[in-house]
Amino acid sequence: MSMSDSDSSSYASDYKNFKQISRERLLHEMLRSAKTGDSKSTWKVLIMDKLTVKIMSHSCKMADITDEGVSLVEDIYKRRQPLPTMDAIYFIQPTRENIIMFLSDMSGRTPLYRKAFVFFSSSISRELVMEIKKDALVLPRIGALREMNLEYFAIDSQGFVTNNERALEELFGDEENHHKAVACLNVMAMRIATVFASLREFPTVRFRAAKTIDATTMTTFRDLIPTKLAAGVWDCITKYKKTIPNFPQTETCELLIIDRTIDQIAPVIHEWTYDAMCHDLLNMDGNKYVHEVPGKDGGLPEKKEVLLEDHDPIWLELRHAHIADASERLHEKMTNFISKNKAAQIQHGSRGSGEMSTRDIQKMVQALPQYSEQIDKLSLHVEIAGKINRIIRESRLRDIGQLEQNLVFGDAGMKDVIKFLTTNEDASRENKLRLLMILAAIYPEKFEGETGLNLVKVARLTNEDMIAINNLRMLVGQPEAKKTSTGAFALKFDIKKKRAARKDRSGEEETWQLSRFYPILEELIEKINKNELSKEDYPCLNDPNPTVHGVPYAQLHQNPPAHSMRSRRTPTWARPRGSDDGYSSDSVLKHSSSDFKKMGQRIFIFIVGGATRSELRACHKLTSKLRREVILGSTSLDDPATFITKLKLLTALDDLQI
């Protein structure tokens, strides 16, 4: 078995981003390659399993698939109509169950399809290949049998997930279920490796070293997760060097494997960008937003589903902007659109001078059907931004956000949190929980024993909430400064001494309020770019004899990574940018195609246990700043509510040793 010979190298003359390459491999290398011989002019059936249909849907639209000659998409596990005059393309995982289904389709005197072009999402075992070859009737009906080595979801132009939604539970939960954890890591490693197979990239593989104090101290399985995953990825990639045509033999990019323990604050803090606010505050299903539109002929309002994705130029332009900036720019776009439209000017002129309200504008342009597509997009985003701003006002989210950021940067402490909880009893339970989780990440020792219980009582949280708080702080092990509780809640713990989880980075540029926060990931990427990341705390598997603090890597006993006190700088992503008209986002679209033409080596970051939207935003920001495409991978992309639910489902974490 080998991959097809098409060159998807990132060093081709036209630089393509990560998602573009994934899409083109599926459409051209797989679907288009099936157009051979007498089948060029015929329509085909595309057959997939539950995983591969998601892989395809994250990279391609149905119109793309149809353009490549596919007239029907089928589920391999559902009963299908025989189509003996048509060819079939199978895009499936190389599992025994799938092979049995495939052989059942194509064997016997009357197969379901004329010819089968079979593409596996990852490497197939020799045993299963022999199973196919020994069927003498099926073999001549096979037009192709290839390994695509593409088993990930391209969720963003610079992001992917391995679909290990339960990774936090399986890896950080019950350590007695060792087999489940190992199986999870093996699947994860293979899927990460297929990213490098798709891009024809050979990475230097680095990972967060285990936090063992010395070589004589026992290490937990959780502590070794990045180490074990790095070894699994390395094993897969070394095999690719021998089996995949045109695979590079020397390093072409950098990969850093870390886990959720490096930053417990990013998943729960309120992120104030348009994208993050949509997914945090609105009841969205993935990228799907449901809103009401006027009914036909004046009837009742109808529900309409829209996808907030890259094909929407307004979303593409505003998703990483601060919500206040996004709201301002949307209003400017709407006003500019009206000012450039004569019919709208006439209609508006009779209302006298003065600034138009958003409601006035929306009513006015409903009478302009020739501009319906443009105005629908603008109206949609004006509605969404308005809804978000209303929620922010009604829940007094700015006060909570200010306290969160002050805690992170050491401008507030325990006393400020206690004051907020006692004076804002009507704050939502979820917001109070997230505030205490940030506090626990900064002051883990304050949640020991009765002290922690009393804090939860003041916030009026539940036992489930307490489990989430404890599991968050235990992700990084027992607090170093473990103090005994006095038992009485007299606020006698050290409430005067404030502790910063990040250092201020302000002073470079002006920024929007509440946009000071940045994920730890941002600092790690900058250190990778400058070649300043500690080789002891983040060792490299490509070294001839990798060691950690002088101890051989093979022994898996390594010292803890440095806990950097981040140098704080003001983010540039919230800066207002001009727009040349009321609708188009040409500048964004130009950047998306031209910014990649002169790029340095790619940087890949993989986070075990779920990534956040703030981390994905940081990768986009640093791609422009460093002139290197930064690609974020993770087991899942989690919004705060999802992450908290996953923490609650974990068994109580403690430092069980293996």
LOLUMTOR-162752 format. One record per residue (C-alpha): residue number from 1; residue in one letter; x, y, z. Coordinates in Angstrom, 3 decimals. Each point is the difference from the previous one (the first is absolute). Layout:
<pts>
i:aa:c1:c2:c3
NUM:A:X:Y:Z
...
</pts>
This chain:
<pts>
i:aa:c1:c2:c3
1:M:0.000:0.000:0.000
2:S:1.178:3.483:-0.715
3:M:-1.456:3.411:-0.385
4:S:-0.643:1.434:-3.404
5:D:2.912:1.832:-1.555
6:S:-1.594:3.415:-0.249
7:D:2.205:2.614:1.585
8:S:-1.776:1.895:2.746
9:S:3.237:1.483:1.284
10:S:-0.288:3.359:1.697
11:Y:3.062:1.108:-1.927
12:A:-1.756:0.090:-3.352
13:S:0.140:3.269:-1.889
14:D:-3.492:1.022:1.140
15:Y:-0.061:-0.137:3.775
16:K:-3.268:-1.492:1.259
17:N:-1.160:0.110:3.575
18:F:-0.748:-3.058:2.080
19:K:-3.714:-0.275:-0.739
20:Q:0.466:0.656:-3.727
21:I:2.440:-2.908:-0.250
22:S:-2.354:-2.295:1.923
23:R:-2.870:0.956:-2.319
24:E:2.003:-0.462:-3.189
25:R:1.250:-3.417:1.066
26:L:-3.562:-1.209:0.551
27:L:-1.371:1.509:-3.205
28:H:2.882:-0.458:-2.413
29:E:2.190:-2.777:1.351
30:M:-2.966:-2.175:0.971
31:L:-3.200:0.866:-1.910
32:R:1.564:1.298:-3.219
33:S:2.513:-2.841:-0.214
34:A:-2.899:-2.435:-0.350
35:K:-0.755:1.532:-3.427
36:T:2.010:-2.568:-1.953
37:G:-0.552:-1.855:-3.230
38:D:-3.624:-0.545:-0.937
39:S:-1.293:1.602:3.204
40:K:0.909:3.602:-0.839
41:S:-3.462:1.007:-1.101
42:T:-2.001:-2.008:2.539
43:W:-1.400:1.020:3.367
44:K:1.229:-1.810:3.088
45:V:-1.214:-0.956:3.449
46:L:2.028:1.136:3.025
47:I:-0.184:-2.375:2.970
48:M:1.276:1.025:3.433
49:D:-0.203:-1.006:3.657
50:K:-1.012:2.194:2.950
51:L:3.506:1.412:0.497
52:T:0.986:0.577:-3.621
53:V:-3.266:1.807:-0.798
54:K:0.960:2.533:2.694
55:I:3.536:0.251:-1.381
56:M:-1.449:0.773:-3.411
57:S:-2.637:2.461:1.267
58:H:2.581:2.059:1.910
59:S:2.074:0.545:-3.163
60:C:-2.442:-0.119:-2.928
61:K:-3.505:1.091:-0.876
62:M:-2.514:-2.180:-1.816
63:A:0.371:2.183:-3.097
64:D:3.764:-0.733:-0.040
65:I:-0.676:-3.736:0.142
66:T:-2.640:0.171:-2.752
67:D:2.407:1.940:-2.235
68:E:2.345:-3.004:0.168
69:G:-2.635:-2.312:-1.458
70:V:-1.670:-1.338:3.157
71:S:-3.786:-0.249:-0.323
72:L:-0.759:-1.904:3.199
73:V:1.532:-0.179:3.494
74:E:-0.702:-3.140:2.033
75:D:0.636:-1.387:3.495
76:I:1.885:-3.309:-0.154
77:Y:-2.085:-1.386:2.866
78:K:-3.410:0.716:-1.532
79:R:-1.848:-2.199:-2.473
80:R:0.754:1.325:-3.493
81:Q:-1.605:-0.348:-3.388
82:P:2.067:-2.061:-2.501
83:L:1.430:2.213:-2.754
84:P:1.913:-2.507:-2.145
85:T:0.645:2.484:-2.832
86:M:1.669:2.571:2.288
87:D:3.468:0.129:1.566
88:A:0.382:0.547:3.748
89:I:2.595:1.921:1.956
90:Y:0.504:-1.307:3.531
91:F:1.539:2.400:2.538
92:I:0.109:-2.063:3.184
93:Q:2.036:-0.779:3.093
94:P:2.096:-3.181:-0.357
95:T:-1.987:-1.975:2.597
96:R:-0.988:-3.659:-0.218
97:E:-3.693:0.971:0.069
98:N:0.416:2.335:-2.982
99:I:1.959:-2.598:-1.986
100:I:-2.748:-2.567:0.604
101:M:-2.624:2.470:-1.259
102:F:2.099:0.888:-3.059
103:L:0.595:-3.654:-0.941
104:S:-3.698:-0.701:0.468
105:D:-0.826:2.851:-2.431
106:M:2.400:-1.101:-2.728
107:S:0.014:-3.796:0.242
108:G:-2.284:-2.574:-1.609
109:R:-1.367:-0.171:-3.520
110:T:-1.888:3.318:0.263
111:P:1.983:2.651:1.922
112:L:-1.687:3.245:1.050
113:Y:2.297:2.054:-2.247
114:R:1.946:-0.492:-3.223
115:K:3.412:0.984:1.395
116:A:1.292:1.119:3.405
117:F:2.640:2.652:0.664
118:V:0.982:-0.486:3.649
119:F:1.744:2.671:2.074
120:F:0.876:-0.589:3.657
121:S:0.154:2.897:2.463
122:S:3.087:-1.492:1.689
123:S:2.454:-2.886:-0.383
124:I:-1.550:-3.428:-0.485
125:S:1.454:-3.120:1.621
126:R:1.641:-2.670:-2.138
127:E:-2.528:-2.509:1.349
128:L:-2.956:1.978:-1.395
129:V:1.748:0.493:-3.349
130:M:0.357:-3.782:-0.288
131:E:-3.694:-0.343:0.867
132:I:-0.842:2.120:-3.055
133:K:2.519:-1.664:-2.315
134:K:-1.180:-3.526:0.701
135:D:-3.468:0.740:-1.398
136:A:0.505:-0.889:-3.657
137:L:-3.345:1.466:-1.079
138:V:0.544:3.387:1.655
139:L:3.596:0.598:-1.081
140:P:-0.639:0.714:-3.722
141:R:-2.833:2.363:0.982
142:I:2.341:2.285:1.954
143:G:1.144:3.070:-1.945
144:A:2.167:1.418:2.800
145:L:1.099:-1.019:3.486
146:R:1.840:2.818:1.762
147:E:0.769:1.515:3.371
148:M:-1.004:3.657:0.093
149:N:1.433:0.467:3.514
150:L:-2.443:2.810:0.723
151:E:-1.874:-0.586:3.255
152:Y:-0.681:3.340:1.654
153:F:-2.674:2.713:-0.081
154:A:1.198:3.261:-1.579
155:I:-2.103:2.321:2.205
156:D:1.756:3.176:-1.145
157:S:2.471:1.204:-2.625
158:Q:2.607:-0.442:2.751
159:G:-1.576:-2.489:2.364
160:F:-0.886:-3.699:0.264
161:V:-1.380:-2.418:2.578
162:T:0.543:-3.752:0.323
163:N:-3.572:-0.613:1.213
164:N:1.088:-1.374:3.387
165:E:-2.849:1.748:1.815
166:R:0.448:-2.133:3.125
167:A:3.772:0.428:0.213
168:L:-0.203:1.979:3.244
169:E:-2.008:-2.794:1.628
170:E:1.979:-2.898:-1.457
171:L:3.469:1.447:0.633
172:F:-0.412:2.153:3.112
173:G:-2.724:-2.024:1.701
174:D:0.176:-3.515:1.405
175:E:3.636:-1.090:-0.161
176:E:-0.957:-3.598:0.720
177:N:-1.509:-0.261:-3.493
178:H:3.427:0.025:-1.601
179:H:-1.015:-1.830:-3.205
180:K:-2.606:2.610:-0.933
181:A:2.536:2.813:0.467
182:V:2.627:-1.746:-2.133
183:A:-2.551:-0.685:-2.747
184:C:-1.036:3.677:0.047
185:L:3.634:1.134:-0.367
186:N:0.655:-2.454:-2.846
187:V:-2.959:1.287:-2.043
188:M:0.961:3.588:0.766
189:A:3.635:-0.539:-1.062
190:M:-1.030:-1.619:-3.292
191:R:-2.438:2.816:-0.831
192:I:2.543:2.715:0.800
193:A:2.529:-1.767:-2.230
194:T:-2.449:0.039:-2.938
195:V:0.101:3.814:0.113
196:F:3.709:-0.168:-0.869
197:A:-0.672:-2.651:-2.651
198:S:-2.521:2.339:-1.648
199:L:2.289:3.008:0.044
200:R:3.160:-2.001:-0.822
201:E:1.676:1.473:3.061
202:F:2.636:-1.675:2.184
203:P:-0.068:1.681:3.431
204:T:2.420:0.382:2.823
205:V:-2.073:-1.540:2.798
206:R:0.134:1.737:3.378
207:F:-2.134:-0.569:3.082
208:R:-0.597:1.239:3.531
209:A:2.274:-2.041:2.257
210:A:-1.442:-1.821:2.990
211:K:0.054:2.067:3.176
212:T:1.970:-2.503:2.062
213:I:2.196:1.652:2.598
214:D:2.812:-2.530:-0.416
215:A:0.720:-3.418:-1.507
216:T:-0.960:-1.797:3.225
217:T:-3.530:1.440:0.175
218:M:-2.924:-2.023:-1.353
219:T:-1.801:1.573:-2.937
220:T:-3.752:0.027:-0.630
221:F:-1.440:-1.187:-3.297
222:R:-1.583:3.438:-0.451
223:D:3.414:1.604:0.268
224:L:1.317:-2.163:-2.832
225:I:-2.802:0.684:-2.490
226:P:1.965:2.427:-2.248
227:T:3.040:-2.304:0.190
228:K:-1.919:-3.101:-1.050
229:L:-1.929:1.841:-2.714
230:A:3.206:1.463:-1.453
231:A:1.500:-3.501:-0.192
232:G:-3.102:-1.287:-1.810
233:V:0.028:2.840:-2.544
234:W:3.723:-0.505:-0.567
235:D:-0.488:-3.718:-0.694
236:C:-2.677:0.730:-2.634
237:I:2.036:2.711:-1.709
238:T:3.153:-2.124:-0.222
239:K:-2.092:-2.620:-1.839
240:Y:-1.295:2.674:-2.389
241:K:3.592:0.859:-0.927
242:K:0.369:-3.506:-1.427
243:T:-3.447:-0.519:-1.526
244:I:-1.382:3.311:-1.302
245:P:1.353:1.262:-3.348
246:N:1.604:3.453:0.136
247:F:-0.081:0.075:3.799
248:P:2.853:2.226:1.233
249:Q:2.980:-1.703:1.586
250:T:1.114:3.011:2.044
251:E:-1.938:2.280:2.347
252:T:-2.258:2.561:-1.687
253:C:-2.090:1.330:2.921
254:E:-0.377:-0.004:3.788
255:L:-2.525:-1.854:2.176
256:L:-0.553:0.613:3.722
257:I:-2.239:-2.376:1.970
258:I:-1.445:1.329:3.247
259:D:-3.136:-0.637:2.050
260:R:-2.724:1.939:1.767
261:T:2.084:0.255:3.176
262:I:2.114:2.797:-1.485
263:D:-2.871:2.493:0.245
264:Q:-3.115:-0.648:2.083
265:I:-1.238:3.586:-0.323
266:A:-0.453:0.213:-3.788
267:P:-2.912:-2.505:-0.149
268:V:-2.157:1.822:2.584
269:I:0.771:3.734:-0.210
270:H:-2.355:2.188:-2.039
271:E:1.630:0.649:-3.375
272:W:-1.329:3.250:-1.498
273:T:0.404:-0.622:-3.722
274:Y:-3.034:-0.220:-2.283
275:D:0.631:-3.704:-0.744
276:A:0.445:-0.991:3.651
277:M:-2.977:2.050:1.182
278:C:-2.269:-1.620:-2.619
279:H:0.905:-3.497:1.191
280:D:0.060:0.928:3.693
281:L:-3.180:2.054:0.347
282:L:-2.278:-1.183:-2.814
283:N:-1.669:-3.379:-0.145
284:M:1.930:-1.202:-3.054
285:D:0.358:-3.544:-1.277
286:G:3.598:-0.086:-1.202
287:N:0.217:2.789:-2.595
288:K:-3.755:-0.054:-0.594
289:Y:-2.018:3.067:1.051
290:V:-3.810:0.001:-0.127
291:H:-1.862:3.297:-0.356
292:E:-3.434:1.247:-0.977
293:V:-0.738:1.619:-3.369
294:P:-3.243:1.676:-1.152
295:G:-2.533:-2.511:-1.314
296:K:-1.113:-0.056:-3.630
297:D:-2.907:2.285:-0.904
298:G:-0.035:1.483:3.480
299:G:-0.453:-3.342:1.741
300:L:1.499:-1.166:3.267
301:P:3.792:0.292:0.400
302:E:1.954:-3.021:-1.214
303:K:3.101:-1.594:1.501
304:K:3.070:0.000:-2.217
305:E:3.330:-1.768:0.539
306:V:3.256:1.648:-1.026
307:L:3.588:-1.191:0.303
308:L:2.575:2.411:1.404
309:E:2.944:-1.210:-2.079
310:D:2.829:1.123:-2.269
311:H:-2.238:0.349:-3.086
312:D:-1.669:3.005:1.664
313:P:2.348:2.972:-0.646
314:I:-1.439:2.079:2.845
315:W:0.523:-2.837:2.479
316:L:3.508:-0.509:-1.349
317:E:0.822:3.657:0.559
318:L:-1.565:0.470:3.432
319:R:0.298:-3.340:1.803
320:H:3.229:0.883:1.816
321:A:-0.970:3.616:0.678
322:H:-1.010:1.171:3.466
323:I:-3.800:0.003:0.291
324:A:-0.047:3.795:0.439
325:D:2.161:0.432:-3.106
326:A:-2.137:-2.465:-1.975
327:S:-3.189:1.851:0.992
328:E:1.430:3.363:-1.082
329:R:1.198:-1.328:-3.333
330:L:-3.321:-1.704:-0.726
331:H:-1.841:3.265:0.579
332:E:2.459:1.797:-2.300
333:K:-0.489:-2.633:-2.705
334:M:-3.769:0.288:0.201
335:T:0.122:3.805:-0.100
336:N:2.414:-0.030:-2.967
337:F:-2.174:-2.469:-1.842
338:I:-3.046:2.247:0.374
339:S:1.932:3.156:-0.916
340:K:1.151:-1.568:-3.287
341:N:-3.477:-1.144:-0.933
342:K:-2.175:2.673:-1.630
343:A:-3.320:-1.689:0.741
344:A:0.916:-0.243:3.635
345:Q:1.070:3.658:0.078
346:I:-3.371:1.104:-1.415
347:Q:-1.871:-2.189:2.454
348:H:2.099:1.247:2.884
349:G:-0.090:3.658:-1.067
350:S:-3.651:0.424:0.915
351:R:0.797:-0.900:3.585
352:G:2.112:3.072:0.526
353:S:3.604:0.250:0.946
354:G:1.568:-1.755:2.923
355:E:1.783:-3.254:0.695
356:M:-1.812:-3.160:-1.076
357:S:-0.694:-2.629:2.613
358:T:0.683:-3.639:-0.804
359:R:-3.737:-0.744:0.183
360:D:-0.761:2.812:-2.494
361:I:2.612:-1.302:-2.406
362:Q:-1.236:-3.570:0.183
363:K:-3.613:1.051:-0.724
364:M:1.024:2.291:-2.813
365:V:2.085:-2.459:-1.988
366:Q:-2.595:-2.761:0.066
367:A:-1.509:1.801:-2.997
368:L:3.157:-0.416:-2.079
369:P:-0.158:-3.575:-1.356
370:Q:2.746:0.624:-2.546
371:Y:2.426:0.306:2.870
372:S:-1.499:-2.852:2.012
373:E:3.102:-2.209:0.162
374:Q:2.280:2.803:1.165
375:I:-2.485:1.446:2.422
376:D:-0.951:-3.430:1.356
377:K:3.606:-0.629:0.991
378:L:0.380:3.427:1.576
379:S:-3.352:-0.195:1.778
380:L:0.871:-3.430:1.354
381:H:3.224:1.204:1.597
382:V:-1.607:3.212:1.271
383:E:-2.641:-2.168:1.671
384:I:2.585:-2.363:1.510
385:A:2.190:2.837:1.311
386:G:-3.059:1.732:1.441
387:K:-1.079:-3.185:1.759
388:I:3.461:-0.505:1.491
389:N:0.195:3.605:1.220
390:R:-3.436:-0.345:1.590
391:I:1.112:-3.122:1.900
392:I:3.180:1.791:1.111
393:R:-2.062:2.894:1.384
394:E:-2.676:-2.083:1.665
395:S:2.448:-2.357:1.710
396:R:2.424:2.819:0.907
397:L:2.694:-2.038:-1.684
398:R:2.431:2.906:-0.277
399:D:0.367:0.090:3.810
400:I:0.676:-3.735:0.101
401:G:2.397:0.243:-2.936
402:Q:1.907:2.837:1.621
403:L:0.412:-1.987:3.232
404:E:1.094:-3.100:-1.940
405:Q:2.714:1.907:-1.830
406:N:1.100:1.838:3.138
407:L:0.406:-3.374:1.732
408:V:2.059:-1.414:-2.870
409:F:2.356:2.990:-0.065
410:G:0.360:0.326:3.770
411:D:-2.057:3.197:0.279
412:A:-2.605:-1.742:2.200
413:G:0.069:-2.781:2.567
414:M:-2.103:-2.084:2.375
415:K:-1.463:3.021:1.752
416:D:-1.363:1.399:-3.269
417:V:-1.632:-3.318:-0.926
418:I:-1.647:-0.352:3.413
419:K:-1.284:3.573:-0.242
420:F:-1.439:-0.680:-3.465
421:L:-1.729:-3.202:1.136
422:T:-1.605:1.664:3.030
423:T:-1.166:3.088:-1.899
424:N:-1.123:-1.709:-3.237
425:E:-2.095:-2.890:1.216
426:D:-2.165:0.185:-3.125
427:A:2.944:-0.791:-2.301
428:S:-0.585:-3.252:-1.909
429:R:1.259:-3.236:1.522
430:E:2.102:-0.740:-3.085
431:N:1.765:3.377:0.142
432:K:0.741:-0.387:3.720
433:L:1.306:-3.505:-0.632
434:R:2.306:1.219:-2.769
435:L:1.260:2.776:2.265
436:L:0.836:-2.493:2.770
437:M:1.683:-2.320:-2.518
438:I:2.309:2.843:-1.044
439:L:0.668:0.680:3.680
440:A:0.772:-3.696:0.584
441:A:2.450:-0.032:-2.908
442:I:1.894:2.924:1.549
443:Y:-0.411:-0.882:3.703
444:P:-0.439:-3.822:0.029
445:E:0.980:-0.288:3.669
446:K:-2.905:2.236:1.034
447:F:-2.461:-2.715:-1.000
448:E:1.292:-2.584:2.463
449:G:-2.442:-1.405:2.558
450:E:-2.550:2.240:1.679
451:T:1.351:3.173:-1.571
452:G:-0.945:-1.172:-3.481
453:L:-3.403:-1.235:1.146
454:N:-0.760:3.333:1.617
455:L:0.913:1.900:-3.165
456:V:-2.415:-2.200:-1.936
457:K:-2.718:0.665:2.616
458:V:0.468:3.762:-0.305
459:A:-0.435:-0.358:-3.779
460:R:-3.018:-2.298:0.549
461:L:1.408:-2.659:-2.296
462:T:-0.823:-3.714:-0.062
463:N:2.053:-3.093:0.857
464:E:0.335:-0.633:-3.744
465:D:1.517:3.456:-0.379
466:M:2.486:-0.763:2.772
467:I:1.054:-3.165:-1.865
468:A:0.709:2.106:-3.106
469:I:2.079:2.473:2.042
470:N:2.003:-2.746:1.707
471:N:0.610:-1.897:-3.233
472:L:1.208:3.170:-1.712
473:R:2.599:0.767:2.652
474:M:1.038:-3.646:0.259
475:L:0.744:-0.210:-3.741
476:V:3.469:1.256:0.882
477:G:0.394:-2.101:3.152
478:Q:-0.095:0.892:3.646
479:P:0.645:3.679:0.821
480:E:3.558:0.592:1.106
481:A:-0.966:2.148:2.961
482:K:-2.427:-2.287:1.770
483:K:-1.381:1.669:3.069
484:T:-2.339:-1.314:2.670
485:S:-3.365:1.630:0.382
486:T:-1.053:1.775:3.155
487:G:-3.454:-1.518:-0.363
488:A:-1.751:3.321:0.683
489:F:-0.800:2.285:-2.899
490:A:1.388:3.149:1.538
491:L:1.779:1.068:-3.228
492:K:3.291:-0.422:1.853
493:F:1.830:-1.369:-2.995
494:D:2.448:2.395:-1.590
495:I:-2.363:2.256:-1.921
496:K:2.405:2.921:-0.280
497:K:2.703:-1.683:-2.028
498:K:-0.943:-0.035:-3.702
499:R:1.460:-2.456:-2.487
500:A:0.176:0.459:-3.772
501:A:-0.516:-2.878:-2.429
502:R:1.375:2.159:-2.825
503:K:2.171:3.083:-0.199
504:D:-1.254:3.177:-1.610
505:R:1.075:0.535:-3.584
506:S:-1.604:3.401:-0.439
507:G:1.717:3.050:-1.384
508:E:0.353:-1.039:-3.638
509:E:-3.339:1.096:-1.404
510:E:-3.431:1.118:1.077
511:T:-2.526:-2.757:0.449
512:W:-3.639:-0.544:0.775
513:Q:-1.137:-0.392:3.584
514:L:0.032:-3.608:1.246
515:S:2.339:-1.198:-2.760
516:R:3.151:-0.243:2.117
517:F:-0.260:-3.756:0.437
518:Y:2.152:-2.259:-2.158
519:P:0.427:-3.788:0.208
520:I:3.302:-1.563:1.089
521:L:0.142:-1.559:-3.444
522:E:0.815:3.392:-1.476
523:E:3.163:0.266:2.036
524:L:1.088:-3.556:-0.837
525:I:-0.386:0.634:-3.740
526:E:2.066:3.170:0.201
527:K:2.743:-1.906:1.838
528:I:-0.041:-2.724:-2.662
529:N:0.382:2.672:-2.683
530:K:2.968:1.544:1.815
531:N:1.483:-3.424:0.782
532:E:-0.223:0.890:3.696
533:L:-2.194:-2.881:1.203
534:S:1.851:-1.994:2.666
535:K:1.298:-3.286:-1.407
536:E:-0.015:-1.498:3.471
537:D:-3.599:0.857:0.771
538:Y:-1.113:-0.608:-3.597
539:P:2.361:-2.702:-1.365
540:C:0.258:-0.973:-3.663
541:L:-0.355:-3.584:-1.246
542:N:2.005:0.757:-3.151
543:D:3.189:0.376:2.037
544:P:2.283:-3.061:-0.329
545:N:-0.151:-0.728:3.748
546:P:-2.684:2.179:1.579
547:T:0.456:0.657:3.710
548:V:-1.836:2.016:2.603
549:H:2.137:1.611:2.674
550:G:2.634:-2.602:-0.811
551:V:-2.394:-2.949:0.377
552:P:-0.543:-2.167:-3.153
553:Y:-3.402:0.496:-1.613
554:A:-0.621:-3.740:-0.064
555:Q:-0.208:-0.095:3.782
556:L:-2.985:2.375:-0.087
557:H:1.139:1.760:3.180
558:Q:0.224:3.698:-0.673
559:N:0.041:3.301:1.787
560:P:-2.919:2.479:0.034
561:P:-0.369:2.693:-2.623
562:A:0.683:3.560:0.994
563:H:-3.149:1.901:0.998
564:S:0.685:3.217:-1.833
565:M:-1.449:3.190:1.386
566:R:-1.111:1.277:-3.349
567:S:1.205:3.333:-1.195
568:R:-3.225:1.841:-0.638
569:R:-0.500:2.016:-3.148
570:T:-3.101:1.532:-1.404
571:P:-1.520:-2.116:-2.768
572:T:-0.293:1.607:-3.421
573:W:-2.975:-2.040:-1.178
574:A:-2.602:2.412:1.390
575:R:1.284:3.049:-1.836
576:P:-2.642:1.672:-2.166
577:R:0.548:-0.407:-3.724
578:G:-1.595:1.983:-2.772
579:S:-2.319:-1.554:-2.536
580:D:-0.196:1.396:-3.505
581:D:-3.750:-0.478:-0.438
582:G:-3.153:-1.097:1.703
583:Y:0.197:-3.703:-0.752
584:S:3.119:-1.486:-1.480
585:S:2.907:-1.388:1.968
586:D:2.461:0.060:-2.877
587:S:2.943:0.845:2.206
588:V:-0.556:-3.139:2.056
589:L:-0.383:-2.187:-3.070
590:K:3.144:1.464:-1.553
591:H:1.995:-0.673:3.133
592:S:-1.270:-3.575:0.192
593:S:1.458:-0.763:-3.426
594:S:3.054:2.242:-0.180
595:D:1.352:-0.155:3.548
596:F:1.160:-3.579:-0.493
597:K:2.169:0.648:-3.049
598:K:3.187:0.699:1.924
599:M:-0.259:-2.038:3.154
600:G:2.588:-1.643:2.191
601:Q:-0.287:-3.550:1.323
602:R:-3.333:-0.967:1.491
603:I:-0.493:-0.273:3.764
604:F:-2.421:-2.648:1.282
605:I:-1.331:-0.008:3.561
606:F:-2.064:-2.917:1.300
607:I:-1.924:0.255:3.285
608:V:-1.250:-3.179:1.664
609:G:-3.264:0.597:1.866
610:G:-1.652:2.674:-2.140
611:A:0.990:3.340:-1.561
612:T:-1.745:3.365:0.371
613:R:-1.062:2.713:-2.424
614:S:2.471:2.413:1.585
615:E:2.806:-2.440:-0.880
616:L:-1.226:-0.366:-3.583
617:R:-0.197:3.793:-0.257
618:A:3.584:0.261:1.295
619:C:1.174:-2.336:-2.791
620:H:-1.596:2.221:-2.655
621:K:1.491:3.103:1.563
622:L:3.512:-1.461:0.256
623:T:-0.118:-1.332:-3.565
624:S:-0.173:3.584:-1.252
625:K:2.490:1.277:2.538
626:L:2.661:-2.723:-0.358
627:R:-0.539:-0.669:-3.733
628:R:-0.300:-3.698:0.828
629:E:-3.245:-1.969:-0.315
630:V:-0.918:-1.095:3.538
631:I:-2.355:-2.995:0.066
632:L:-1.856:-0.974:3.162
633:G:-1.059:-3.587:0.567
634:S:-1.878:-1.486:2.908
635:T:-2.168:-2.889:1.101
636:S:-2.991:2.392:-0.180
637:L:-0.877:3.696:-0.151
638:D:-1.852:0.808:3.224
639:D:-2.107:2.960:0.994
640:P:-0.069:0.776:3.757
641:A:-3.278:-1.836:0.724
642:T:1.237:-3.141:-1.784
643:F:3.342:0.041:1.797
644:I:-1.675:0.412:3.416
645:T:-2.380:-2.888:-0.762
646:K:2.986:-2.203:-0.880
647:L:1.694:0.913:3.286
648:K:-3.124:-0.934:1.939
649:L:-0.078:-3.427:-1.674
650:L:3.533:-0.811:1.132
651:T:0.497:-2.155:3.035
652:A:1.517:1.967:2.881
653:L:3.601:0.588:-0.988
654:D:2.812:-0.728:2.370
655:D:3.649:-0.886:-0.410
656:L:-0.303:-3.746:-0.419
657:Q:3.378:-1.384:-1.029
658:I:0.855:-2.689:-2.502
</pts>
